[in-house]
Amino acid sequence: MDILGLYVHVPFCTTKCGYCDFYSVPLRGRAVGQVVRAMIREAEIRALSVDIGPDTVMLGGGTPTVLPDSELQGLLTAIQRHFPTDCLREFTVEANPANLDASRARLLRELGADRVSIGAQSFQPRDLAVLERDHEPATIQKAVRAARGAGFRSLNLDLIFGIPGQTLAGWLDTLRRALDLGSDHLSCYGLTYEPGTSLTGRRDSGHVQPCDEQLEADMFCATIDALTAAGFEHYEISNYARPGQRCLHNLSYWHNRPYVGIGPSAASYLHGERTRNVPDVDRYVELIDHTGDATEEREQLDTLARAGETAMLGLRMTRGIDVVDFQRRTGFDPRVLFRTAIRHFQSLGLLECVVAAGNAGCPTEYVRLTREGLLKANTVMAQFVNPDPPPAGG
């Protein structure tokens, strides 16, 4: 393995936001010590299955910053003890604006985190109320000041568009205010209605009206134009960075590199096998205590399935699938393996093949989404799950 990401999933939040389908449970006075101890034990065991230290670490959730200082310190100290940090290039921690103050930001920096991702979502009070967030716009500003004061080298804000009742003017104001705070990176996601969430229930019962599709498309295109004009690189469908500030951890996912997940519901991808831990804190603790393994799902991918996943994830990047790198990693030429899908979506103006500078500066060919294709990315990427049969003899 030439790179390894480490994801640590803290499964606690102050409250459950109405749109969120990530596994988490409200803290509500719950004793978190036994869960943290189980996560430390899992980290110790997982570290034995890899032969390289992580290149990136992401402490996510949930909301890691709801943990008491003692538990947060114990968890991160143990993670660094079991996984060598000699190769570490980035250590990101996710934070809720409502619980990232100056003291907590300093503690996270002292524990090795150098990048913070703050779940701002919007600077409009009405949007935050629809999303059932527990903070106000002013809270975001305070959290950013705390992170900057603690010396984080990079700061990301998560933002959401397509919120019921949201206007294009309101969205552009949110982007402007995020830029005014000096953000290094912005993750701008279109709202999705996930099964089982309270927001989806409110939509189905008629209590909220989804954003008009054309308005949401206008917001997406306006985001590209506004942020690129401000000097940001649009490097992935939903992600924008100032030069040199791309999220290395997420890049490892989109490049389909191996990673290890620690904690309830955390996923791992090692040696072509995808696994996921049980999404239940009590069951997770029980399994780790008794067997040392909380895996609930396993899937071993064959060569073609891995190639399909690599192509699908590669299309998320605005540069697209690097033909030379894809061949090196999978043994297949993507222009041949996905010839039917490529021809079809080229004819619709959603895909294009271009020559540009590769990683080593040498010209290479890319298969990438057009601007129109970015608006229909899920439809296009779905057709890359099942590759064409390889030609006879290879």
N, C-alpha and C positions, 0 to 999 in steps of 0.2 A: 504494500500500500504506500503510495507516494504522498498522501495527505490524509488527515483524519480530523473530522469535526467532533466536538463534544457538546451535547445538549443536555442541560440539567433542568428538569421540569418541576417547578414548585407549584403544587396543585391547589394553592389557597388564594382567595380573593376576599376583599372586604364585603363586596356584594357581587351578584351575578348580573352582568349587563345583558340587556334584552336581546341583543343580536349575536352574542358569543356562543359558539358551539365547541370551543376548546374545553378539554376536561379540566374542571376546577370546582371547588366547593367553597362556600362562604366560611370564613374563619370563625366568627361568632363564638369566641372564647374557647375554641377547640384546642386541646393540648397537642402541639405540633411536634413535640420532642421525639415521640416514637417514630413518626414518619421521617423526620430528618435523620434519625439514627439508621433507619432502614435504607435510606438513600445513600448514606455513607457506606454501609455494608455492601450495597449493590455496586457502588463505585469501586470498592476494593476488589470485588470479584470480577467485574467487567474489565478492569485494568489488566488482569491476567490474560485476557483473550486477544490483546492487541500488542504489537511489537514496536509501536511508535507513539511518541507523545502527541497530543493534539496540536494542530496548527491554529485552530480557533476554538473558543469556548463561548457558548450562549447560555446565560442563566435566564430562563423564561418561565412561562406559566400560562394561566394563573398570574399572580403578581408577586414576584420574589421579594419586593420591598415591604410586604406586610409581615414578613418573618421578624420575630424579636431579634435584637442585635446579637444575642448570645448564640441563637440557632443559626443565623446567617453567617456569623463568623466561624462557627464550628463546621458548617457544611462546606464553605469555600476553602477553608484551611485543609480539610480532609481531601477535597477534590484535587487540590494542588499537590497534596502529599502522595496520592495514589497515581495521578497522571502527571508525568514529568512536563515541565513547562519550557524546556530548552528551545523548542521549536515554535513557541506560541507567538503569533503575530497580532492577534486580536482577542479581546475578552469583553464581550458585550453583556450588559445586564438590562433587562426590561424593567420599566418602572411606571407606576401610576402617579400622575401629578399630585394626587392627594396625599401620598405618603413618601415623597422624596423631598426631604428638607436638607438643610446644610449639614446636619450631623450625620444623617444617613448617607448622603453623597460622599462625605469624607471617609466614612467607614468602608464603603464600596471601593473607593480608590485605594485605600490602605490594603484592602484584600486582593488587589490586582486588577480590578476592572478598569479598562481604559476607554470604553465606549458605552454610552447609555442611549437606550431607545425608550422614549417617553410616549405613552399612549394618550396623546392629546385629543385626537379624533376630530375636533372642531373648535373654532373660536366663537361660535354662535351659541348663546345660551339655549335657544329653542332646539337646535340640533342635539345638543348634549342631553336635553330632557327627553327627546324622542329615543335616544340610544340608551337611556337610563344610566348615564355616567354619574359618578359621585363627585365631580369637580366642576368648577367654574373657569371661564377663560383666564381670570387673574391668577388662578392656581397654577396654570401652565407656565405663566411667566415666572412665578416664584420658583418652580421646579427647575426651569432652565437656568435661572440665576444660581441656584444651589449647585447644579451640575458644573457650570462654568467656574464657580468659585472653588470647587473641589479639584479642578484641574483635569477633567475628562478631555481627552484629545479630540473626541468626535461625538457629535450629538445628533441623534435622529428623532424626528417627530412622526408618529403614525397619524394619518388623517384619513377621513372617510367622506366620499361623495356619493350622491344618489340617495340621500336620506329623505324620507317622506317629508314634503313641505319645503325642502331646501331649494334655494334659488341659485342661479348662476352667479349673480352678484354676491350673494352670501358666500359661495364657495371661493370665488376669487378674493374676497376679503380675508377668508381663512388662510389662503395661500400667501397673501401679502403679509399678514401678521406673523406667519411662520417664518417668512424670509426676514422680516424685521428683527426677529429674535436671533438671527445669525446662525440658523440651522445649517449643519454640514451635509445632512442627508434627509430626504423626505420620502416616506412610504405612503403612497396615495392609493387607497383601495376603494373600488366600487362596492357599495353595500350589497351583501348577499343575504338571502332569507334561508337560513338553515333549518332543516326539520327539527322540531322539538324545542325551538327557542321561543321565548315569549313574544318577540317581535313578529315571528311568523304566525303565531297564534292571533296576534292583534290584526295582522293583515288579513288572515283568513276569516276573521269575524267582522271585518269591515271597519275596525276602529282606526286603522291607518291606511292611507292610499299610497301605493308604491310610486316612486319617482317615474315620470314619463321617460320611456326608453331613449327618445331623441334628445331630451334634456340631459340625460346621463351621458350619452355619447358626446354632447357638446361640452360637458364638464371635463370629460377625459381628454378631449382634444385641446381644450383651453389650458389644462394642466401642463400638457407637453409644451405648448407655446410659451406659457408664462414662465415655467421653470427653466427651459432651455435659454430663453431670453435673459434670465437672471444668472446664467453661467453654469447651470447644473447639467450633468450628463444624464440623459434618459437611457439607462443601461439594461433595465428589465421592465416588463410590462407595467409594473406598479411602483418602480423604484427609481429615484433620482439622487444623484450625488454630485457634490463639488469635486473637481479633479483630485484624485488620490483618496477619496473618502467613501468608496464603494464598500458595502458590507461583505467582508471576506467570508464570514460564516455562511450567509445565505448563498453566496456564489458557489460554495462547495456543494450545496444541495442542487443548484441548477446545473452544475457540471456533473451531477450524479456520482459524486465521490463518496467514499465510505464515511460513516459517522456512528457514534455511540450515543444512545440516549439513556439517561438515568432518571428514575422517578416514575410515579404512577402515570400510565398512558403514554410514556415516552417511547419513541420509535428508534430503531437502530437499523443500519444497513452495512453488513460486513460479509465479505466473501460471497457476494451475490445473493445473500439471504436477507430478507426484510422481516423484522420482528417488531412486535408492539407489546408493551407491558399492559397488565390488566388496569382498566380505568376505574379503580375503586381503591380509595386510600386504605381502608381497613383490610381488604383482601390483599392488597399489595404488601402491607406490613406482615401479614400472616405468612404469605408465600416466601418473602425474603427471610423471615425468621426461621422457617422450617426447611426450606429447600435452597435458598440463596438465589432463586430464579423466579421472577414474576411474569415471565412471558406468557401471553395469552394467544397471540397469533404468530404464525410462521409462514413464510412463502419463499421458496427457493426459485429464483428466476433462471430460466434457461438463457442461452446466448441471444436468441432473437428477442426475447422479452426484455433483456437488459438493453439491447440496441434500441428497441422501441421506446423504452423509458428515457434513455439518454437523448434521443432525438426530440421527444416531447418536451423534456425539460430544457433542452437547448433552444427550442423555439421561444421560450419565455424571454430569453435574452434578445435585446434589440439587434445585436449583431448576428444572431441566428446560429445555425449549426455550422461549426467549422469543419469543412469536409475532410481536411488532412488530419486533424486531431481525432475526428470521429473514426476514421479508418484505422488510425493507430491504436485506439482504445478498444474498438469492437471487432475489427477485421472486416468490416463491411463498408462499401461505398454508399453513403446515404442517398445519393442521386439515383442509385440502382435499387436499393432496398425499399425506397419509398417512392418509386417512380410514378405509380398510379396517383397517389395523393398529391405529389408535387405538380404533375401535369394538370390535374384537375384544378388545384387552387391557383396555379399560375394563370390558367385561362379565365379565372374569376377576378384576377387582379389582387389576390390576397397573399400570394407568395411570390418571391423573386429570388433569382440566383445572381449574386454579385461577386466581384473580385475586389478584395481589400487587403490591407496589411494584416498579417497574422501575428501570433504571439512573439515570434522571433523577428518581426519586421518584414518578413518575406511575404510576397503576395500569396493569398490563398482564397479559395472560393467559399462563400457562405450561402446557405439556404435560409432565408429569413422572411418574417412577416412584413408586408407592406404596412403603411399607416392604416389603410382600410382593414388589413388583416389583423392589426392589433385590436381593432374593435370587435373582431369575431374570433379571437384567439382560441377560445375553448372549442369551438366548432372545428377549427383547423387541426389543433393538436390532438383531438380525439381520433382523427384518422391515421395518426402515426402509431397508435397502440398496436395495431396488427400489421406488421410489415408485409410487403410482397414476398413471395417465395424467392429465395436467393437463386441466381442462375446456376445451372448444372455445373458442377466442378468448383463451386465456391459461392 
